[in-house]
Amino acid sequence: MNENELREQMVALARSMFERGYATGGAGNLSVKLPDGHFLATPTGSSFGRLIAEDLSVVDIEGNPISGKKASKEIAFHLAIYRNNPTCNAIVHLHSTYLTALSCLENLDHDNAIKPFTPYFVMRVGKLPVIPYLRPGDPQIAEELAKRAADYRAFLLANHGPVVTGTDLIDAVDNAEELEETAKLVFLLNDKPIRYLTNAEVADLEGRGK
Protein backbone atom coordinates (compact mmCIF):
# COMPACT_ATOMS: atom_id res chain seq x y z
CA MET A 1 0.00 0.00 0.00
CA ASN A 2 1.17 3.55 -0.66
CA GLU A 3 1.20 6.29 1.98
CA ASN A 4 -2.18 7.75 1.05
CA GLU A 5 -3.81 4.33 1.23
CA LEU A 6 -2.21 3.68 4.62
CA ARG A 7 -3.50 7.05 5.87
CA GLU A 8 -7.05 6.19 4.85
CA GLN A 9 -6.73 2.71 6.31
CA MET A 10 -5.52 4.07 9.66
CA VAL A 11 -8.43 6.52 9.85
CA ALA A 12 -10.97 3.82 8.98
CA LEU A 13 -9.62 1.22 11.40
CA ALA A 14 -9.29 3.75 14.23
CA ARG A 15 -12.88 4.91 13.75
CA SER A 16 -14.09 1.31 13.73
CA MET A 17 -12.32 0.61 17.04
CA PHE A 18 -13.69 3.83 18.54
CA GLU A 19 -17.26 3.06 17.49
CA ARG A 20 -17.04 -0.42 19.03
CA GLY A 21 -15.65 0.81 22.34
CA TYR A 22 -12.03 -0.30 22.05
CA ALA A 23 -10.87 3.33 22.40
CA THR A 24 -12.37 6.33 24.19
CA GLY A 25 -11.62 10.05 24.26
CA GLY A 26 -8.05 10.83 23.22
CA ALA A 27 -6.57 7.63 24.63
CA GLY A 28 -4.36 5.23 22.72
CA ASN A 29 -2.26 5.53 19.58
CA LEU A 30 -1.47 3.75 16.32
CA SER A 31 1.53 3.58 14.04
CA VAL A 32 2.49 1.86 10.80
CA LYS A 33 5.71 1.60 8.81
CA LEU A 34 5.63 3.52 5.51
CA PRO A 35 7.16 2.30 2.24
CA ASP A 36 9.95 4.91 2.51
CA GLY A 37 11.00 3.70 5.98
CA HIS A 38 9.34 6.50 7.92
CA PHE A 39 6.42 5.92 10.28
CA LEU A 40 2.82 7.14 10.19
CA ALA A 41 1.29 7.74 13.62
CA THR A 42 -1.70 9.24 15.35
CA PRO A 43 -1.10 12.79 16.62
CA THR A 44 -0.85 13.60 20.30
CA GLY A 45 -4.18 13.74 22.11
CA SER A 46 -6.16 12.68 19.04
CA SER A 47 -9.37 10.66 19.22
CA PHE A 48 -9.60 7.43 17.25
CA GLY A 49 -13.09 8.55 16.24
CA ARG A 50 -12.04 11.91 14.77
CA LEU A 51 -8.77 11.34 12.91
CA ILE A 52 -8.12 13.25 9.67
CA ALA A 53 -5.87 11.53 7.14
CA GLU A 54 -3.98 14.70 6.22
CA ASP A 55 -3.21 15.52 9.88
CA LEU A 56 -1.56 12.21 10.75
CA SER A 57 2.03 12.45 11.97
CA VAL A 58 5.06 11.20 10.07
CA VAL A 59 8.33 10.65 11.93
CA ASP A 60 11.65 8.99 11.18
CA ILE A 61 13.09 6.04 13.12
CA GLU A 62 14.60 8.43 15.69
CA GLY A 63 11.26 10.17 16.26
CA ASN A 64 12.16 13.36 14.38
CA PRO A 65 9.05 14.98 12.84
CA ILE A 66 8.75 14.82 9.06
CA SER A 67 5.22 16.10 8.45
CA GLY A 68 1.75 16.44 9.92
CA LYS A 69 0.78 17.24 13.49
CA LYS A 70 2.97 16.45 16.50
CA ALA A 71 3.07 12.71 17.16
CA SER A 72 1.97 11.20 20.45
CA LYS A 73 4.65 11.25 23.14
CA GLU A 74 4.29 7.48 23.21
CA ILE A 75 5.68 7.18 19.69
CA ALA A 76 9.04 6.59 21.40
CA PHE A 77 8.05 3.13 22.58
CA HIS A 78 6.58 2.30 19.15
CA LEU A 79 9.92 3.13 17.56
CA ALA A 80 11.79 1.06 20.15
CA ILE A 81 9.77 -1.97 19.06
CA TYR A 82 10.34 -1.30 15.35
CA ARG A 83 14.09 -0.96 15.91
CA ASN A 84 14.25 -4.31 17.68
CA ASN A 85 11.74 -6.38 15.72
CA PRO A 86 12.11 -6.18 11.92
CA THR A 87 8.96 -8.30 11.40
CA CYS A 88 6.80 -5.65 13.08
CA ASN A 89 5.18 -3.23 10.62
CA ALA A 90 2.34 -1.80 12.74
CA ILE A 91 1.50 -1.18 16.41
CA VAL A 92 -1.77 -0.65 18.28
CA HIS A 93 -1.78 0.80 21.80
CA LEU A 94 -5.17 0.89 23.51
CA HIS A 95 -6.67 1.67 26.90
CA SER A 96 -9.39 -0.89 26.18
CA THR A 97 -11.62 -1.81 29.11
CA TYR A 98 -10.82 -5.42 29.90
CA LEU A 99 -7.09 -5.34 29.17
CA THR A 100 -6.68 -2.17 31.20
CA ALA A 101 -8.63 -3.79 34.05
CA LEU A 102 -6.36 -6.82 33.78
CA SER A 103 -3.29 -4.58 33.87
CA CYS A 104 -4.43 -3.22 37.25
CA LEU A 105 -4.60 -6.60 38.98
CA GLU A 106 -2.01 -7.62 41.53
CA ASN A 107 -0.03 -10.86 41.30
CA LEU A 108 -0.11 -11.21 37.53
CA ASP A 109 2.39 -13.61 36.01
CA HIS A 110 4.82 -11.08 34.53
CA ASP A 111 6.00 -13.62 31.96
CA ASN A 112 2.46 -14.21 30.68
CA ALA A 113 -0.54 -12.36 32.13
CA ILE A 114 -3.07 -14.71 30.51
CA LYS A 115 -2.67 -18.46 30.90
CA PRO A 116 -3.79 -19.84 27.52
CA PHE A 117 -7.29 -21.27 27.29
CA THR A 118 -8.34 -20.37 23.71
CA PRO A 119 -6.54 -21.36 20.49
CA TYR A 120 -6.64 -17.91 18.93
CA PHE A 121 -4.93 -16.26 21.89
CA VAL A 122 -2.03 -18.63 21.32
CA MET A 123 -2.00 -18.27 17.52
CA ARG A 124 -2.44 -14.49 17.39
CA VAL A 125 -0.64 -13.37 20.55
CA GLY A 126 1.24 -16.29 22.06
CA LYS A 127 2.22 -14.82 25.41
CA LEU A 128 1.46 -11.51 27.14
CA PRO A 129 4.39 -10.28 29.26
CA VAL A 130 3.74 -7.50 31.77
CA ILE A 131 5.85 -4.33 31.79
CA PRO A 132 6.19 -2.98 35.37
CA TYR A 133 4.34 0.27 36.05
CA LEU A 134 5.92 3.42 34.66
CA ARG A 135 4.18 6.76 34.20
CA PRO A 136 2.86 7.39 30.67
CA GLY A 137 5.61 8.94 28.56
CA ASP A 138 8.43 7.64 30.74
CA PRO A 139 11.41 6.85 28.44
CA GLN A 140 11.98 3.62 30.36
CA ILE A 141 8.83 2.14 28.79
CA ALA A 142 10.67 2.17 25.47
CA GLU A 143 13.69 0.53 27.10
CA GLU A 144 11.57 -2.23 28.64
CA LEU A 145 9.75 -2.92 25.37
CA ALA A 146 12.99 -2.87 23.38
CA LYS A 147 14.38 -5.69 25.55
CA ARG A 148 11.35 -7.89 24.79
CA ALA A 149 10.41 -6.75 21.27
CA ALA A 150 12.05 -9.59 19.36
CA ASP A 151 10.35 -12.30 21.41
CA TYR A 152 6.71 -11.20 21.78
CA ARG A 153 3.82 -9.89 19.69
CA ALA A 154 2.00 -8.10 22.52
CA PHE A 155 2.73 -6.53 25.91
CA LEU A 156 0.67 -5.37 28.88
CA LEU A 157 1.77 -2.11 30.49
CA ALA A 158 0.91 -2.38 34.19
CA ASN A 159 -1.94 -0.05 35.23
CA HIS A 160 -2.04 1.29 31.67
CA GLY A 161 -3.06 -1.03 28.83
CA PRO A 162 -1.93 -3.21 25.92
CA VAL A 163 0.66 -2.70 23.18
CA VAL A 164 0.07 -5.03 20.23
CA THR A 165 2.12 -5.55 17.07
CA GLY A 166 1.35 -6.92 13.63
CA THR A 167 2.77 -7.60 10.20
CA ASP A 168 0.53 -4.79 8.93
CA LEU A 169 -2.09 -2.51 10.46
CA ILE A 170 -5.01 -4.88 9.88
CA ASP A 171 -3.06 -7.71 11.50
CA ALA A 172 -2.17 -5.53 14.51
CA VAL A 173 -5.80 -4.44 14.95
CA ASP A 174 -7.05 -8.03 14.66
CA ASN A 175 -4.47 -9.13 17.23
CA ALA A 176 -5.51 -6.33 19.59
CA GLU A 177 -9.20 -7.18 19.27
CA GLU A 178 -8.57 -10.89 19.86
CA LEU A 179 -6.52 -10.00 22.94
CA GLU A 180 -9.21 -7.71 24.33
CA GLU A 181 -11.87 -10.40 23.88
CA THR A 182 -9.60 -12.91 25.64
CA ALA A 183 -9.24 -10.52 28.58
CA LYS A 184 -13.02 -10.15 28.66
CA LEU A 185 -13.32 -13.92 28.93
CA VAL A 186 -10.83 -13.90 31.82
CA PHE A 187 -13.22 -11.75 33.83
CA LEU A 188 -16.32 -13.67 32.75
CA LEU A 189 -14.73 -16.94 33.84
CA ASN A 190 -12.86 -15.72 36.92
CA ASP A 191 -14.94 -17.69 39.47
CA LYS A 192 -15.42 -20.78 37.30
CA PRO A 193 -13.17 -23.80 36.71
CA ILE A 194 -11.31 -23.25 33.44
CA ARG A 195 -9.97 -25.95 31.18
CA TYR A 196 -6.58 -24.48 30.24
CA LEU A 197 -4.76 -25.71 27.17
CA THR A 198 -2.07 -28.26 27.86
CA ASN A 199 1.58 -27.63 27.01
CA ALA A 200 1.28 -30.07 24.12
CA GLU A 201 -1.81 -28.29 22.79
CA VAL A 202 -0.06 -24.92 23.02
CA ALA A 203 3.00 -26.28 21.23
CA ASP A 204 0.79 -27.65 18.44
CA LEU A 205 -0.92 -24.26 17.99
CA GLU A 206 2.35 -22.31 18.00
CA GLY A 207 3.39 -24.08 14.81
CA ARG A 208 0.22 -23.15 12.92
CA GLY A 209 -1.00 -20.01 11.17
CA LYS A 210 -3.57 -17.60 12.52
HELIX and SHEET records of a PDB file:
HELIX    1   1 GLU A    3  GLU A   19  1                                  17    
HELIX    2   2 PHE A   48  ARG A   50  5                                   3    
HELIX    3   3 ALA A   53  ASP A   55  5                                   3    
HELIX    4   4 ILE A   75  ASN A   84  1                                  10    
HELIX    5   5 THR A   97  SER A  103  1                                   7    
HELIX    6   6 PRO A  119  ARG A  124  1                                   6    
HELIX    7   7 PRO A  139  ARG A  148  1                                  10    
HELIX    8   8 LEU A  169  LEU A  188  1                                  20    
HELIX    9   9 ASN A  199  GLU A  206  1                                   8    
SHEET    1   A 8 PRO A  65  SER A  67  0                                        
SHEET    2   A 8 SER A  57  VAL A  59 -1                                        
SHEET    3   A 8 PHE A  39  ALA A  41 -1                                        
SHEET    4   A 8 ASN A  29  LYS A  33 -1                                        
SHEET    5   A 8 ALA A  90  HIS A  93 -1                                        
SHEET    6   A 8 GLY A 161  GLY A 166 -1                                        
SHEET    7   A 8 ALA A 154  LEU A 157 -1                                        
SHEET    8   A 8 VAL A 130  ILE A 131  1                                        
END                                                                             
